[in-house]
């Protein structure tokens, strides 16, 4: 019998699963907190911890491995420069999973995965700002058609 061997496949092909994990890792590093389903968060947690451990050992090979794994130089730099310094004294357990109820549409269990001692301002840096130009343009189109 094969009980508890292997890994979670998440009902995806191997390429889709790799892309999903890479994108979720990039978003977790960028925003330091993301909301996803519980099974995806459980798959992501060990991957994120390994990325931080790679960033803590500073040499060229690990930097190249980080860039290869994340496919994003800005996130790799963030891991090396900020996250590795933040967790220098911590020997593991860089992320936490908090259960967040169930999704409205399909009742899937949701979870928040975040870095321990995260920067709360990291999420606000990348929010899109509403531009006041858009309502003016739609009014111009309405007046032109009338």
C-alpha positions in Angstrom: 0.0 0.0 0.0 1.1 3.6 -0.7 -0.3 5.4 2.2 1.0 9.0 2.7 3.6 8.8 0.0 4.2 11.4 -2.6 2.8 14.9 -2.6 -0.5 16.7 -3.1 -1.4 16.9 -6.8 -4.2 19.5 -6.4 -6.0 17.9 -9.4 -3.6 19.6 -11.8 -1.0 18.4 -14.3 2.6 18.7 -13.3 3.3 21.8 -15.3 0.2 23.6 -14.1 1.0 22.7 -10.5 4.6 24.1 -10.9 3.3 27.3 -12.4 0.7 27.6 -9.6 3.2 27.2 -6.9 5.6 29.6 -8.5 3.0 32.3 -8.9 1.8 31.8 -5.3 5.4 32.0 -4.0 5.9 35.2 -5.9 2.7 36.8 -4.6 3.5 35.6 -1.0 7.0 37.2 -1.2 5.6 40.4 -2.8 2.6 41.0 -0.5 3.8 38.9 2.5 0.2 37.6 3.0 -2.2 35.9 0.6 -5.6 34.3 0.9 -6.0 30.9 -0.9 -7.6 27.5 -0.3 -6.3 25.4 2.6 -4.8 22.6 0.5 -2.9 25.1 -1.7 -1.6 26.8 1.4 -0.4 23.5 2.9 1.5 22.8 -0.3 3.0 26.3 -0.4 4.2 26.5 3.2 7.2 24.1 2.9 8.2 25.7 -0.5 8.2 29.2 1.0 10.3 28.1 4.0 12.8 26.5 1.6 13.0 29.8 -0.4 13.8 31.8 2.8 16.4 29.2 3.9 18.1 29.6 0.4 18.1 33.3 0.8 19.8 33.1 4.2 22.8 31.3 2.8 24.3 34.1 0.7 26.4 32.8 -2.2 26.2 33.0 -6.0 24.8 29.5 -6.4 21.9 30.1 -4.0 21.1 33.5 -5.7 20.9 31.8 -9.1 18.7 29.0 -7.6 16.4 31.6 -6.2 16.1 33.5 -9.5 15.5 30.1 -11.3 12.9 29.0 -8.8 11.0 32.4 -8.7 11.6 33.6 -12.2 11.6 37.1 -10.8 14.7 39.1 -9.9 12.8 41.7 -7.8 11.4 39.0 -5.5 14.7 37.2 -5.4 16.3 40.4 -4.2 13.6 41.0 -1.6 14.3 37.5 -0.3 18.0 38.1 -0.1 18.0 41.6 1.2 15.0 42.0 3.5 13.5 38.6 4.4 16.7 36.8 5.1 17.8 39.6 7.4 14.4 39.6 9.2 14.7 35.8 9.9 18.5 35.6 10.7 18.0 34.4 14.2 15.0 32.1 13.4 15.9 28.6 12.5 12.7 27.7 10.7 8.9 28.2 10.6 8.9 31.4 8.6 5.3 31.1 7.5 1.9 30.5 9.2 -1.4 29.2 8.0 -4.6 30.7 9.5 -7.9 29.1 8.6 -10.3 31.7 7.3 -13.7 30.0 6.9 -15.3 28.8 3.7 -15.6 30.4 0.2 -19.1 31.6 -0.7 -19.5 30.0 -4.1 -18.3 26.4 -3.6 -17.8 26.1 0.1 -14.0 25.5 -0.3 -12.0 25.9 2.9 -10.0 29.2 2.8 -6.8 30.0 4.5 -4.5 33.0 5.0 -0.8 32.1 4.5 1.6 34.8 5.8 5.1 35.4 6.9 5.7 35.5 10.7 6.6 39.1 11.8 5.4 40.3 8.4 5.6 43.9 7.1 2.0 45.2 7.2 2.8 48.0 4.8 3.9 45.5 2.1 0.3 45.0 0.9 -0.4 48.7 0.6 2.6 49.4 -1.7 1.1 47.6 -4.7 -2.6 48.6 -4.4 -3.9 50.2 -7.6 -4.9 53.8 -7.2 -8.2 54.9 -8.7 -7.6 57.6 -11.3 -10.1 60.5 -11.5 -9.8 60.6 -15.3 -12.0 57.6 -16.1 -15.4 59.1 -15.1 -14.6 62.2 -17.1 -13.9 60.1 -20.3 -17.2 58.2 -20.0 -19.1 61.5 -19.7 -17.3 62.9 -22.8 -18.4 59.8 -24.8 -22.0 60.1 -23.7 -22.2 63.8 -24.7 -20.5 63.1 -28.0 -23.0 60.3 -28.9 -26.0 62.5 -27.9 
